[in-house]
């Protein structure tokens, strides 16, 4: 029940794809003129094309791989540090946005959210009208599963000439995003969550304009233009200094292929499981569910809190009694918990994955009731 942290199990064949690279290929990218190097490049370029297609970009070269979403967001935010206008963020953003803004001394304005975690559009318009240079917003919350209205938000960004950067770590592939049709300037993605790939994979899809404008955060060898003391100005080399996580990207290629071929089945199952979980939780007195009341308006992330007992103790009992793995606390998103009224204690998060079953949801609900009874007695 902790797939929001990282999906488990991974997509079928992911481990085998990584093992194939390690055992049978092993060559680096752009570092040799032999067949195994070309094989590595072919696979990595295929992943680039798959991601570009998934996120609506006709420029696969503008897909740059990073270690994770955090690295991608740091790259973009560091590039905004010289801007004179402030950056707008929603009050639901993760520390992967908040901390880089502070680290790179980027002025920012926080747009409040409603009780369910939706960015308040009128407040966004007001702050945009007062002057800003960019807007950074998540497609879905890692705390409450709240889905933001990205198409509407994109319209506002365009109207006020804001760069639009979307953190899709928790939202993809559940929340459809199309960089070119929606006019998004950057989408930062995680490979290890909803895309069902291994940890250590992620990146950013940039518009050609932003790719040209941004400076790289990390400099080093790329295997191209080695005579120059400066980083290449062309994509994707501009943002891919050093050796990439090639085994991870081989695994991500397999995982994305699986998710793409089973997308409708996966999403239907997740919606059913989430609805089943919420219905069960609503029948239990003494707990409060964070986020949207309608289960179809959220991703498969369900967090709960209570005034009757310590939720950290509940998380411990769930693992101890039923080996149920959850995430408890502030989820690296204190802004979100302030917005949802669960700060400073945080919440207990349950997040089924594509391979979870209704029987596992029922088991979780039964153990949860049992653990709550234990806490009530104590």
C-alpha positions, 0 to 999 in steps of 0.5 A: 500500500505504498506505491506512491513512494515507488511502484512495487512490483515493477512492470513484468520484464523490467529486471530482465531488461536491466540484466540483459544490458548488464550481462550482454551489452554493458557499453556506455553512450557516445563513448565508442564506435562499436556495435554494443555502444550503438545498441545502447544508443538505440535503446536510449533513443527509443525511450526518448521517443516513447516519453516524447510521444507519451507527453505530446512532444514532437521533439524527442531530443528535448527529453533529457534524462536525470536521476529523478524529478528532483534533479530535473526541477533543480535544473529548471529552477536554478535557471530561473534564479536570474529572473527578476519576476517571482515564480508562482507555485501552488500551496500543494507543492512538494519540497522538490519545488520549495527547497530549490526555490529557497536554495537558489534564492528565487523569489516566489509567491504561493497560491492558496488551495481549497480544502480539497487541495485544488489551486484557487484559480481566482487567486492564481489570476490575481497573482499572475496579473500582479507580475510573475515570470513562471508557474510551477505546479504539480499535476497531482498531489502526492499527499491527497491525490488531488488532480489539478486542472492543468488545461485551465491553468495553462490558459491562465499561464498563456494569458499572462505570459508565464512559463509553465512547468508541471511536476508530473511525479505523482500524476503520470500516467494517470493525468494526461499531459500534452506539452505542445497542445497545452502549451506547457514549457516543461514536464518533469517526470519520474520513471519509478512511480506510475510508469512502473520503472526502476528508481534512479530514472526520471527527467524533463521534457522541454519545449525547444524555447526553454531548452535553448534558454536554460543553462545546465546545472551540471557540466562534464563529459558528454562524448560530444564536442570534447574539444570545447571547455563549454557544455554543448548547446544542443539537446539532449547533450546540454543536460546529460553530462556524465554517464547516464543510468543506462541499466535503469533506462533499459528497465524504463523502456520495458516498463513504459512499453508495458504500461502503454500496452495495458494503460486502460486496464491499469487505470480502470483497475486503479480507479476500482481499487481506489473507490473500494478503498475510499468506500471502506474507509468512509465506513470507519468512524474516527478518521478523516480522508484528505483531498477530494470527496469524489474518488474519480477526481483523484489519483490512487493516493488516499491519506487519512488522519484522526484526532483520536489516536497517533497515526504514526502508531497506527502505521506501526501497528499496520505493519506489525499486525498485517505486514501492510506497508504505508507512508506516514508523516508529512510526505516531504510536502509540508505546504500541502499538509498546511493547506489540507489541515493536517500539519504538523502531525501529517497523515497516513497514506495508502496507495495501491498499485496496478498489481494490487487486488480487491482482496488486498484492499479488504485485508487492509481495511480489516487490519486497519479496523483491528489496529484502531480497536487496539489503539482505542483500548490502549 
